[in-house]
């Protein structure tokens, strides 16, 4: 089957996962780095929305299923070794990080210390009501 061929070419790690770098369309900013299994990549391709594998929760999840901050896929790419994947996305709601920030990469090393460079756009407690 043609749809399975592209998944078979991915070089999965020993846990059946591949790292996924998620980049914002337009700005080029890296929003997240997460993991995907075969099902997550297939669902992402089929639905046009980013799906990942949560290693801590040991389950498949669609970005935005709790927060509403969905990632609309614009492209799926693989690197030359096919051991990493790049999602190019439109980030709905402007928040990709569970901390309420635009990007998960909000810490910058300055003079040997990590400094928060991005503001919290929305209180995470109001996003994730548990």
C-alpha positions in Angstrom: 0.0 0.0 0.0 1.3 3.4 -0.8 0.2 5.1 2.4 2.2 2.6 4.5 5.3 3.0 2.4 6.2 6.5 3.7 5.8 5.2 7.3 8.0 2.2 6.6 10.8 4.5 5.5 10.9 6.3 8.9 13.8 5.1 11.2 11.9 4.5 14.4 13.8 4.3 17.7 13.8 1.2 19.9 10.4 2.4 21.4 8.8 2.8 18.0 9.0 6.6 18.1 10.5 9.4 16.1 11.3 12.9 17.3 9.1 15.6 15.7 10.2 19.2 15.5 7.1 21.5 15.1 7.8 24.8 13.3 5.4 27.7 12.8 4.4 28.5 9.2 5.5 32.1 8.3 7.7 32.9 11.3 9.7 29.7 11.1 9.8 29.7 14.9 10.2 26.3 16.5 7.2 25.7 18.7 7.8 22.3 20.2 9.8 19.1 20.0 7.7 16.0 20.7 7.5 12.3 19.8 5.3 10.4 17.4 4.6 6.7 16.7 3.2 5.3 13.5 -0.4 6.0 14.4 0.4 9.6 15.4 2.0 10.3 12.0 -0.7 8.5 10.1 -3.5 10.4 11.9 -1.6 13.7 11.4 -1.4 13.0 7.7 -5.1 11.9 7.5 -6.6 14.7 9.6 -4.4 17.6 8.8 -3.9 18.3 12.5 -0.8 17.5 14.6 -0.9 14.3 16.6 1.8 13.1 18.9 2.7 10.2 21.3 2.9 11.2 25.0 5.7 9.3 26.6 4.6 10.3 30.1 0.9 9.4 29.6 1.7 6.6 27.2 -1.0 7.6 24.8 -1.8 9.2 21.5 -2.9 12.8 21.7 -4.0 15.5 19.3 -2.5 18.9 19.9 -5.2 21.1 21.3 -7.6 18.3 22.4 -7.7 19.9 25.9 -6.5 23.4 25.3 -8.1 24.2 22.0 -4.7 25.3 20.6 -4.8 23.0 17.6 -1.9 22.8 15.1 -3.1 22.8 11.5 -0.5 20.9 9.4 0.9 22.6 6.3 3.5 20.0 5.6 5.2 16.9 7.0 8.9 16.5 6.2 11.7 14.1 7.1 15.4 14.7 7.4 17.9 13.0 5.1 18.4 10.0 7.5 14.6 9.7 8.1 15.2 9.6 11.8 13.5 12.9 12.6 10.3 14.6 11.3 9.4 18.2 10.8 5.8 19.4 11.1 5.1 22.8 9.6 2.0 24.1 11.3 -0.4 27.0 11.7 -0.7 27.4 15.5 -4.3 28.2 16.3 -4.8 30.4 19.3 -1.2 31.5 19.3 -0.2 29.2 22.1 1.8 26.0 21.7 3.3 25.5 25.1 1.5 24.0 28.2 2.9 27.0 30.1 0.6 29.3 28.2 3.4 30.7 26.0 3.6 30.9 22.2 6.6 28.5 22.0 8.0 25.9 24.4 11.4 27.4 23.6 11.1 30.4 25.9 14.3 30.0 27.9 17.5 31.6 26.6 20.9 31.0 28.1 22.4 34.4 29.1 25.6 34.6 31.1 25.3 31.1 32.3 21.7 31.4 33.4 18.4 30.4 31.9 16.2 33.5 31.4 12.5 33.5 30.5 12.2 35.6 27.3 8.6 35.1 26.3 5.5 36.2 28.3 2.8 33.9 29.4 -0.1 34.7 27.1 -2.7 32.8 29.1 -2.7 31.3 32.5 -2.2 27.5 32.1 -4.8 26.9 34.9 -7.4 28.5 32.8 -6.4 26.4 29.7 -6.2 23.0 31.4 -9.1 22.6 33.7 -8.7 19.3 35.5 
